[in-house]
Amino acid sequence: QVQLVESGGGLVQPGGSLRLSCAASGFLFSIYTMGWYRQAPGKQRELVAAITSGGSTNFADSVKGRFTISRDNAKKMVYLQMNSLKPEDTAVYYCNAHLIHPTTPIDYWGQGTQVTVSS
């Protein structure tokens, strides 16, 4: 049974930091690209950051220089360190596992964790 379980969300003041964690189980974690997406009210879900099986990363322009993504294959965990948070970072954050095998995309999603940036 595939599971992605996010944790670490909450309420933080502008300029603050949060670290999101995602615990994975039920699939071969190490070969998947892992990503964090977010969805704000009334907006489409968007990619925030991703890390490939080889450790390459990419980030949305809006979070470059403020967020970092990392993974621990031994623990089957992926993390999103969010610094210098802004009110516009407020959203539900979702963990994603992605693989194309052999030509078919496979995507798993977590249930999401709320991040609210407000004074």
Secondary structure, DSSP 8 states (H G I E B T S, - for coil): --EEEEE--EEE-TT--EEEEEEEESS-GGGSEEEEEEE-TTS--EEEEEE-TT--EEE-GGGTTTEEEEEETTTTEEEEEE-S--GGG-EEEEEEEEEE-SSSEEEEE---EEEEE--
